[in-house]
Amino acid sequence: MPRQITAYSNPLIKQVRDLRDKRHRREQGMFLAEGLRILTEARETGRVPRYLFFAAASAAHPLVVALIDAVEASGGDAIETTPDILSKLSGKDNPQAVVGVFAAFETPLSALDRTTAPIWLVAERLRDPGNLGTILRTGDAVGAGGLILIGECVDPFSVEAVRASMGALFTVPIVRTDWAPFLAWLRGGPGQLVGLSLQTEHDYRSAEYAAPTFLLTGNEAQGLPEEFEAACDLLVKLPMLGKADSLNAAVATAVMAYEVLARHR
């Protein structure tokens, strides 16, 4: 049966609050996810939180009941608490009905099977958690095989990135690696590396895409380094007809992903 925690001073509340910080996530090997939709997505993929916090007012909701049952069946801890404590955990004034604490997970590069999907997303030094979460959502929408993060990218398990992913964190495999091992792995089998760049005359609509296509997006402010562009099989650009010289990284990735999807279909 779920237990109750109503005191801010409870040590578990402090431990969970600390997961909003990257250092504590790394030390504890856990991360926060909030919202009934996101936690239900996780449950449907076979991942359930170690700790589930929920407000009494939502305890009778069928999806909350299903989460409680799944957590307790897996040996986790379902905890009824107050809206104020949920707000403290989530960092939002209007908290979601549920907050979950999950064990961190990721996929090693060597475990990827490039033949399972015609599209793969690759991001280099991505710094904005909202962009990362949105790119994950795009990956889920186009059936991408995974998201490969190159170099010092923002933590995909940050509260902001998890929130922006809207559950795609649990459906799209994530790999964190460096450029050299990624390139060595990529060249060990089939795969076209397509970089998004302003330093080319190739329009994205006129290019030819070969499956599996690995779409490479660079840092939001600096774009791709020259050596990364030189290693690409193809560089393409999106036409900019107004005064802006580039699109948001997540938007550009989405436009490209749907173009490649249309070609492969």
N, C-alpha and C positions, 0 to 999 in steps of 0.2 A: 504494500500500500504506500502511496506517496506520503512523504513526511512534510512538515511545514518549517519554513524559516521566515521569521518576520523581523529579525533584528539586524540592523546594519552592521553591528559589531561581529557577526558570525564570521569565523575565519574563512569559510568557503566563499562567502560573498566577496571578501577582499581578494582571495585567490583568483576568482573568476573575473573580477574587475581588472586585475592586473593583465589579463589577456588582451586588453586593448593596446598594450605596449609590445612591440616586436621582440624585445629582449625576453620578456616573460613568456611569450608564445614559444620562443625557441627553447627556453629552459624547461618549460612544462610539456612541450610537445603537443600542445592543444591549441584550439582556436575557437572563437565565438561565431555563432550564426544565429540570426533572429528572424522571426516571422513564420507564420504557419505554412505559407506556401513553400518557402525555402526548406524548412525542416521536413515537410511532407515529400518534397522532391528527393531529399537525402534518404529518407526511409524507403522510398520506392526503388532506389538504386542499391539498397542493402546497407546503407550507412546510418547508424543511429547514434545519438549523442551519449556520452558517458553521464552527463548531467542534463536534465531537462527542467527548466524553471517555467512555471506557468501561473497565471493569475486565477484565483478561485472562480471568477466570473466566466472563465472560458473552459473550466474543467469538464463541462458536459458536452462540449462540441465534439462531434464524432471524430474529426481529424485529430483533436487533442487527445481523446481517449485512445485512438489508434497509436499515437506517439507514446503515450504513457505505457501502454501494453508492450510496445516494441522495446522501449528502454528497459523496463523491468524484466522482460524475457531475456534480454542480453546481459543482465547483471548490472545495468546502470542504475542511476538514482533519479527518480522523478520527485520534484520538490515544488510544493505549492507555496507561493509567496505573494507579496503585495505589489500593486502597480508601482509604488515608489521604488521598491527594490529592483523591479524589472527596468525601470528608468535608469537607475544607478548602474545596472549591468550593461545596458545597451548604449548609454550615453545620450539618449534622446528624451525630450520632454514628453512625447507621446509614444511610449514604447509599444512594441508588438505584443501580442498575447503570449508568445512563447519565446524563450531564449535557450539555445542548446550549446553545450560545450562538447566539441568533437576532438578526437585524436587526429593530429595532423597526418597527412598522407601525400605522397607524390609518386610519380612513375619514373623509373630510371630510363635514360635514353635507349639503353640496350634492349629494353622490354617492348619498344614500339615496333609494330608491324605495319610498315608503310603500305602494304597491299590492302589494308582494311578500309581505306578511304581515299577518294580522289583529291581531297583538299586537306592541307595542313596549314596551321597558322604559326608564324614565327615572329616574335617581337624582341627587339634589341634595346636594352636600357630603357624600358618603359617605366615612367616615373609616377604617373597618375593612377591611383587605385580605381577611379571611376572608369578610365579608359581600359584598364585591364579587365574589370568586371564586364564591361560592354563587349569587349572582344571575345570573352568567354561566351557571352550570350549569342554573339554572331556565330561562333564556332558550333554551338549547339544547333542553331537554326539551319546552318548549311550542311550539317552532318560531318564537320571536320573531324579528322582522326585524333587531333589533340592540339594543344597550345604549347609551343616550345619557347621558353623564356631564356634569352641570351644575355649573359653579363649581369650587371647590377640593376635588376628590375625591382619594382615595388613588390612588397610581399603579397602574394595572392591570397594569403590567409588573414590579411588585415580586415577589420570590421567593415571598412568602406568598400574594399574590393569584393568581399563576400556579398555584401548588400547589393552592390551594382550587378553582380553576376546573376541575381534572381534565381539561384539554384543551379546554374550551369557549372559552377565549381564542382558539383557532384556528378555531372554527366560528361564533362570534357576532360580527358586526361591532361595533366599538367606536368611538364618536364622543366627542370631548371638546370642549365648547363652553361658552358662557355663556348666561344666561337670555334676554337680549334677542334675540340671533340665533336661538336655538332657537324662541322664541315666534313670531318673524316667519316663520320657515320653516314652522312647524306651521300657522299661519293662512293660509299660501299654498296650501293644499290641504285635502282631507278629513282628518279625524282628531279623535277625541274625547279630550280630556285629562282623565284621571281621577286625582284626588289621594287619597292615603291620609291620613286626618286623624281626630283625635278631636273636632274642632270641627264636627261635623255629626250629624244624626239619621238620615242615610241608611244603612241596613244594606246591606252589600255583596251580600247575597243577594237583596234586593228591587229593586236598581237595574237600569236598562236600559243595555246596553253596545252601542255602535255601532262597527263596524270601519271603519278601523283604530283600535284602542284604544291609547292611550299611557298606560301606568300610571306615575304619578309618586310616587316614594318619597322622603321627606325625610331630613335628617340624623338619625343614630341618637339623639342626645340632645335635639335641639331641634325635630325635625319640620320641617314646611314653613313658610317665612315667610308672613306674611299676604298679601303681594302675589302670591305664587305660588298660594295657595289661591284668591284672588279671580279669578285668570286661568283656573282650571280650569272645565271644562264641568260637572263633577260631582265632589263630594266624597263619599267613602264611608268607613265605619269597620267594623272587625271587632269583634264582641261580646267583651267581656272579663268573664267570669263569676266569676273568682277575685279575688285581691287585687292582682295585677299590673295596671298601667294601660295597658300596651302590649306588643306582641310585638317580638321581634328584627326588624330591618329586612329581613333576607334571608328570614326565615320569612313575614313579612307579605306580601312581594312574591310569594313562591311560592304562598301561599294565594290571593291575588288573581289571579295569572296563570292558575291552574288553573280558577278560577271563570269568568274571561272566556273561556278556551278552551272550557269546557263550553257556555257560551251560544252561542258562534260555531259550535260543531259541531251 
